[in-house]
Amino acid sequence: MNALKSILVAIVLAISSSFYAQTADEIINNYFENTGGKENWEKLEGITMKGVMKMQGKEIPFEQVMMKDGRQVTTIELQGNKIVWAAYDGEISWSRNQMTMEAEKNDIETTENIKKQIKDWPSPFLNYKEKGYTVELVGNETINGTDTFKIKVIKKPITINGESQPNISHYYFDTENFTPIIIEEEIQDGPMKGQKIKMFISNYQKVENLYFPFSQSSEFQSMDFKEFHLNPEVEKTLFSFPEGK
């Protein structure tokens, strides 16, 4: 009898796992369908985003360029001056020292983690199986009066202080529109290590043939996007470390 129960439990678990995996895929497929179509997302070669970041009572205009091959750069405006704050040219990642404002190359660990994060663009759900990711429908939750599907995304581990760490995110999809409205992640380094942070996403608007969220906010900062430009033509030097400067 015990053996029979074990077999039945195994069958139920297998069926349940298959159901949740299939349901998660249905949610993801609806998401892409409702935001412009998977084929159009796959054709996207790059994005330029302009907006304002609010942090610690300050408003900082910014511009971000992100390319399909992983190259990225963030430019901010301080006291009327535009400064390239951080960038990755496909090999070297670098950022400004907040004290000296000098450009400094990141260490190998940081750069390797950036290379892994490239797969998240433009969405970790786009061809997620080919990326080696796993998705799982955790269940349903009501947040601030909105019914959501909670989906767990397991990505390739990252390295923090020389140790491999799990790389897991939870996405909350609006059950009506099938669009993510919250991204939840765990802080993995620093004094807040182990705490969870939620990024609230809203104000989806159409840009050409795709839909993007124009507002993102957490308890630490918010970002309001003013412009999106798709497939920009950019110079390679835009991402390069400023040697000798």
Stockholm file with secondary structure:
# STOCKHOLM 1.0

chainA/1-245         MNALKSILVAIVLAISSSFYAQTADEIINNYFENTGGKENWEKLEGITMKGVMKMQGKEIPFEQVMMKDGRQVTTIELQGNKIVWAAYDGEISWSRNQMTMEAEKNDIETTENIKKQIKDWPSPFLNYKEKGYTVELVGNETINGTDTFKIKVIKKPITINGESQPNISHYYFDTENFTPIIIEEEIQDGPMKGQKIKMFISNYQKVENLYFPFSQSSEFQSMDFKEFHLNPEVEKTLFSFPEGK
#=GR chainA/1-245 SS CHHHHHHHHHHHHHHHHHHHHHHHHHHHHHHHHHTTCHHHHHHCCEEEEEEEEEETTEEEEEEEEEETTSCEEEEEEETTEEEEEEEECSSCEEEECTTTCCEEECCHHHHHHHHHHGGGSSCTTTTTTTTTCEEEEEEEEEETTEEEEEEEEEEEEEEETTEEEEEEEEEEEETTTCCEEEEEEECCSSTTTTCEEEEEEEEEEEETTEEEEEEEECSSEEEEEEEEEESCCCCGGGGSCCTTC
#=GC SS_cons         CHHHHHHHHHHHHHHHHHHHHHHHHHHHHHHHHHTTCHHHHHHCCEEEEEEEEEETTEEEEEEEEEETTSCEEEEEEETTEEEEEEEECSSCEEEECTTTCCEEECCHHHHHHHHHHGGGSSCTTTTTTTTTCEEEEEEEEEETTEEEEEEEEEEEEEEETTEEEEEEEEEEEETTTCCEEEEEEECCSSTTTTCEEEEEEEEEEEETTEEEEEEEECSSEEEEEEEEEESCCCCGGGGSCCTTC
//
